[in-house]
Amino acid sequence: KRILSILVTLLALSAYAEHEYIPFLQEGNAWVQESIESDYGRDMITDTVTIDGNEYCVLSFRALDIYESIIWDSHYKTYLREEGKKVYRYHYEESFVPTWNNTEHLFFDFGAQAGDSIVVADWEEYKLTLVIDSVCQKVLDNKERDVFYVSYMKLYKEREETYIENHDVWIEGIGPTQTATFDEMVCKW
């Protein structure tokens, strides 16, 4: 009877044990994008580069035809690095947000908990904050992953009005499911 009790306790504890983290930036990962203008392509890890002593993955957007052949490569590059469960983005000199030029910002925290928030843009007119609404675990591709339900909250400074601009779902090892992953103007990172 005591052995059975110990086994039940161990099984219950193992159910709540943290699963092995699946990195966001892995060789071979690609993120598909489609747009209203019928562009189709992938953000792909194409290289690595060292900036200020940190190694970043270089992501390039490649437009593809229906046969998956490359039509053109974008000159715009995204620089990301992962440390622990946090993903950082380096903003180079041509950033859409001039005050971010040559700086690094938190892109996403896959260790975040419900209620945590990340300021993703702080422009003169408004501030955009990503709020973690809830976190759960799901099995996808035969791997247990954390799933983050998030809201993008936009605060208009002059009017002091806040509203929800967008909702999204971020999946450990995959990224967002609703927004364009690396477009600074669209995904708000």
JOKAQUI-V103397 format. One record per pair of residues at least 4 apart in sequence whose C-alpha atoms are under 7 Angstrom apart, sorted by sequence separation. I is the first residue (numbers start at 1). GAP is how many residues later the second one is. D is the distance in Angstrom with one decimal. If there is no record, write none. Layout:
i->(I	I)
gap->(GAP	GAP)
d->(D	D)
//
This chain:
i->(1	2	3	4	5	6	7	8	9	10	11	12	13	34	35	50	51	64	65	82	83	91	112	122	123	139	140	156	171	183	184	34	35	50	64	65	82	95	122	139	140	155	156	170	171	176	182	184	34	49	50	64	65	81	82	95	121	122	138	139	155	156	170	180	181	33	34	48	49	63	64	80	81	94	121	137	138	155	169	170	179	180	33	48	49	62	63	80	81	93	120	137	138	154	155	168	169	179	32	33	48	49	63	80	91	92	93	119	120	137	138	153	154	168	169	32	47	48	62	63	79	80	91	92	119	120	136	137	153	154	168	31	32	47	62	79	91	118	119	135	136	153	154	168	30	31	45	46	61	62	90	91	117	118	135	136	152	153	30	31	45	46	61	90	91	117	118	135	151	152	30	45	46	60	90	117	134	135	152	29	30	44	45	89	90	116	117	134	151	152	29	43	44	60	88	89	115	116	132	133	151	43	44	60	88	89	115	132	133	150	151	27	43	59	60	88	89	114	115	132	133	150	42	43	58	59	87	88	113	114	131	132	149	150	41	42	58	59	87	114	130	131	149	41	42	58	87	114	130	131	148	149	41	57	58	86	87	113	130	147	148	40	41	56	57	86	129	130	147	148	39	40	56	57	85	86	128	129	147	56	85	128	129	146	147	55	85	128	145	146	127	128	145	126	127	126	127	126	125	126	125	125	25	110	121	120	120	107	96	78	19	33	24	24	22	23	24	22	24)
gap->(4	4	4	4	4	4	4	4	4	4	4	4	4	4	4	4	4	4	4	4	4	4	4	4	4	4	4	4	4	4	4	5	5	5	5	5	5	5	5	5	5	5	5	5	5	5	5	5	6	6	6	6	6	6	6	6	6	6	6	6	6	6	6	6	6	7	7	7	7	7	7	7	7	7	7	7	7	7	7	7	7	7	8	8	8	8	8	8	8	8	8	8	8	8	8	8	8	8	9	9	9	9	9	9	9	9	9	9	9	9	9	9	9	9	9	10	10	10	10	10	10	10	10	10	10	10	10	10	10	10	10	11	11	11	11	11	11	11	11	11	11	11	11	11	12	12	12	12	12	12	12	12	12	12	12	12	12	12	13	13	13	13	13	13	13	13	13	13	13	13	14	14	14	14	14	14	14	14	14	15	15	15	15	15	15	15	15	15	15	15	16	16	16	16	16	16	16	16	16	16	16	17	17	17	17	17	17	17	17	17	17	18	18	18	18	18	18	18	18	18	18	18	19	19	19	19	19	19	19	19	19	19	19	19	20	20	20	20	20	20	20	20	20	21	21	21	21	21	21	21	21	21	22	22	22	22	22	22	22	22	22	23	23	23	23	23	23	23	23	23	24	24	24	24	24	24	24	24	24	25	25	25	25	25	25	26	26	26	26	26	27	27	27	28	28	29	29	30	31	31	32	33	57	62	67	68	69	82	88	104	125	147	148	149	150	150	150	151	151)
d->(6.3	6.3	6.2	6.2	6.2	6.1	6.1	6.1	6.2	6.1	6.3	6.8	6.3	6.5	5.3	5.3	6.4	5.2	5.5	5.7	6.4	5.7	6.2	6.3	5.9	5.2	6.4	5.4	5.1	5.8	5.5	5.6	6.8	4.4	5.3	6.7	4.4	6.6	4.3	4.3	6.9	6.5	5.3	5.0	6.4	6.4	6.5	5.9	4.6	5.6	6.1	4.6	6.4	5.7	6.2	5.7	5.6	6.3	5.6	6.1	5.6	6.3	4.2	6.1	5.8	5.8	6.7	6.6	5.4	5.8	5.3	6.8	5.3	6.7	5.0	6.5	5.5	4.2	5.6	6.2	6.8	5.4	5.4	5.5	6.6	6.3	5.4	5.5	6.6	4.7	5.7	5.5	6.5	5.4	6.7	6.6	5.6	5.4	5.8	5.8	4.5	6.8	5.4	4.6	6.0	5.3	5.6	6.1	5.5	4.5	6.8	6.6	5.5	6.5	6.8	4.4	6.0	5.3	5.9	6.4	5.7	6.3	5.4	4.7	4.3	6.7	5.7	5.8	5.7	6.2	5.4	5.3	6.5	5.0	4.6	5.4	5.3	5.6	6.3	6.6	5.3	4.6	6.1	7.0	6.0	5.1	6.3	5.8	6.1	6.2	6.9	5.4	6.6	5.2	5.6	6.8	5.8	5.8	5.6	6.7	5.7	5.8	5.4	5.8	6.0	5.4	6.6	4.6	6.6	5.5	4.6	4.5	6.4	6.5	4.3	4.4	6.0	6.3	5.2	6.6	7.0	5.2	6.6	5.5	6.5	6.0	6.1	5.3	5.9	6.2	6.8	6.0	5.5	6.9	6.5	5.5	6.5	5.5	6.6	5.4	4.5	5.3	6.4	5.2	5.6	6.3	5.4	6.1	5.1	5.7	6.4	6.9	4.3	5.7	6.7	4.5	5.6	5.0	6.0	4.6	6.7	5.3	5.5	6.4	6.5	5.0	6.2	4.9	6.7	5.3	5.5	6.7	6.1	6.1	6.7	5.4	5.8	6.4	5.3	4.6	6.6	5.3	4.7	5.3	6.7	4.9	5.3	6.0	5.7	6.3	5.6	6.6	4.2	5.7	6.8	6.0	6.3	6.5	4.5	6.9	5.0	5.8	5.0	5.6	5.3	4.4	5.7	6.2	5.9	6.3	6.9	5.9	5.1	6.1	5.9	6.0	6.6	5.1	4.7	4.6	5.0	5.7	6.5	6.2	6.3	6.6	5.5	4.6	6.9	5.4	5.8	6.4	5.5	6.6	5.2	5.3	6.7	4.4	6.0	5.3	5.9	7.0	6.9	6.5	6.8	6.1	5.1	5.6	7.0	6.9	6.7	6.6	6.6	4.1	6.3	5.0	5.9	5.0	6.8)
//
